[in-house]
Amino acid sequence: MIVIVGFVLVLVVTLGVVVVTHVRRDLVAPVGETIAYLTRTRVGRIAAVLVWAWAGWHFLAR
């Protein structure tokens, strides 16, 4: 049950950030631009894959 709550919490926070980026473009960069900025280097892409794998293992594997 706690896993589902954690996954829902991450989803809600992500959707909140997306809404804020559309409403206040001067305050926060859009999510797509942020991810593009973070993954422009090889180290950033490897880190993104590791984070994605960790999140999938911990939230979706059970």
N, C-alpha and C positions, 0 to 999 in steps of 0.2 A: 504494500500500500504506500509506503514512504517513497518508493521509487516513482510511482505514478505521480505523487504530489510534487516531487522534485522536477520531473519532466514537465508537468503542467506549469510549474513556477518559471522554469526557463523559457517556456513558450510564451507565457504572459509577459515576461520582462522583454523578450525579443520583440514581440508585437508592440509593446509600449514604446520601445526605442524607435521602431519603424514609424509609428505615428508621429512621434516628436520630430523626427527628421523631415517628415513631409510638411509639418506645420511650421517649424522654425528652422529653416535651412541655414540661417546665420548662426544658430546656436550649436548645432551638431551636424557633422557631415553625414550624408546618407549612408546606409549600411553597405550598399554596393561599393561605394567609393572607399569606405574604410577597409573592407575586405580586400579590394584591389590594391590599396596602399600597403597593407600588411603582407600580402602574398606576392609582391613584386620581386622579391629576392628568393634565392633558392632556400635559404634558411627559413624564411617566412612560409614558403610553401610546405616544407617538411614539418614545421611546427603546426600548420593548419591541418595537415593530414593526421598528425599525432593527436591533436585535440579532438578532431572528428572521430578517430578510432576510440579514444578514451571515452568520449561521450556516448558513442554507440555501445561500447562494452558495458558501461555502468548503467545506462538508462534503458537500453533496448534489449539486452541479452537475457534478461530474467523473465 
